[in-house]
Amino acid sequence: MSTRRFLLSVGGIIFVLIAATYLFVISKNTDYTPSTTQTTITPQNVVNSNVEPDLYTVSYEGKVGTSVLDLLSQHAQAETKDSSFGTYVDTINGITGGTDSKYWLFYVNGEPATVGASEYMTHDGDLIEWRFE
């Protein structure tokens, strides 16, 4: 196994553990109040507007040196929130995380992300996919 693949695997496991802990704490803590800081990202240019959108998946190609979050703003309307774990994407195209115990997660080339959307810098040809799961 290559060092990069190993590090991505370890990072993915850490990400999942942090997310699971976060969700567990929220579900057990009835006094939890989410941060009121909210950012709305509006699309700058929508591609494939003649195709019926899948409300639960948003996909686009990476662009060298551009973050997943910055590219998301070009392809969908999104809202972010701040938490003790950092900024996360809460809503895409009107679908808000927490609905039916599902949240927005992003994948790069079919692999789950190991860092936040504002931190992952894409490369030309990367397939970025947000899934509501």
C-alpha positions in Angstrom: 0.0 0.0 0.0 1.4 3.4 -0.9 2.1 6.0 1.7 -0.4 8.3 0.2 -3.2 5.7 0.2 -2.3 4.7 3.7 -2.5 8.3 4.9 -5.8 8.9 3.1 -7.2 5.7 4.8 -6.0 6.8 8.2 -7.4 10.3 7.6 -10.7 8.9 6.5 -11.0 6.8 9.6 -10.2 9.8 11.8 -12.8 11.9 10.0 -15.4 9.2 10.5 -14.6 8.9 14.2 -14.8 12.6 14.7 -18.1 12.9 12.8 -19.6 9.9 14.7 -18.5 11.5 18.0 -20.0 14.8 17.0 -23.3 13.2 16.1 -23.4 11.1 19.3 -22.7 14.2 21.4 -25.5 16.2 19.7 -28.0 13.3 20.0 -27.3 12.9 23.7 -27.0 16.6 24.7 -30.5 18.1 24.7 -29.0 21.5 25.7 -27.0 21.7 22.4 -27.6 24.8 20.5 -26.0 25.0 17.0 -23.9 28.1 16.2 -25.9 31.0 14.8 -23.1 31.8 12.3 -24.4 30.8 8.9 -23.1 31.6 5.4 -25.0 31.2 2.2 -23.1 30.4 -0.9 -24.9 31.1 -4.1 -24.1 29.7 -7.5 -21.9 31.8 -9.7 -22.5 29.8 -12.9 -24.6 26.6 -13.2 -23.5 24.0 -15.6 -25.8 21.4 -17.3 -28.9 23.5 -16.5 -30.9 21.5 -19.1 -30.5 18.3 -17.0 -33.0 17.6 -14.3 -31.1 17.9 -11.0 -30.7 15.0 -8.6 -31.6 16.8 -5.3 -29.5 14.4 -3.2 -26.2 14.5 -5.2 -24.1 17.4 -6.5 -21.1 16.5 -8.8 -18.5 18.6 -10.5 -14.9 18.5 -11.7 -12.0 19.7 -9.7 -9.9 22.7 -10.8 -6.2 22.8 -9.8 -5.7 24.9 -6.7 -9.4 25.5 -6.0 -11.0 24.2 -2.8 -14.0 21.8 -2.9 -16.1 24.5 -1.0 -15.2 27.3 -3.5 -16.2 25.0 -6.4 -19.4 24.1 -4.7 -20.5 27.7 -4.8 -20.2 27.6 -8.6 -22.5 24.6 -8.9 -25.1 24.8 -6.2 -26.6 27.0 -3.6 -25.1 26.1 -0.2 -25.1 27.2 3.4 -22.3 26.5 5.9 -22.3 26.6 9.7 -19.6 26.9 12.2 -19.2 24.3 15.0 -16.6 23.4 17.6 -15.2 21.0 14.9 -15.0 23.8 12.3 -17.1 25.0 9.3 -19.3 22.4 7.6 -21.8 22.4 4.7 -25.2 22.2 6.3 -27.5 22.8 3.3 -27.2 22.3 -0.5 -30.0 23.4 -2.8 -32.5 23.7 0.0 -31.8 20.2 1.5 -30.6 20.6 5.1 -28.4 18.2 7.0 -30.1 16.3 9.8 -33.1 15.5 7.7 -33.9 11.8 8.1 -30.6 11.5 10.0 -28.7 12.3 6.8 -25.9 14.8 6.2 -24.0 16.2 3.3 -20.7 14.4 2.8 -18.3 14.9 -0.1 -16.2 12.4 -2.0 -13.2 12.9 -4.2 -12.8 10.4 -7.1 -15.2 8.0 -5.3 -13.3 8.1 -1.9 -14.8 9.8 1.2 -13.1 13.0 2.1 -10.5 13.1 4.9 -10.4 16.9 5.4 -12.9 19.7 5.3 -14.3 21.1 2.1 -12.5 24.4 2.6 -9.2 22.7 3.1 -9.2 20.1 0.2 -7.6 21.6 -2.9 -8.7 19.9 -6.0 -6.8 19.0 -9.1 -7.9 19.1 -12.7 -9.9 16.0 -13.5 -10.9 15.2 -9.9 -14.5 14.2 -9.6 -16.1 15.9 -6.6 -19.4 14.5 -5.4 -21.6 15.7 -2.5 -24.0 13.0 -1.3 -26.8 13.4 1.2 -26.5 10.2 3.3 
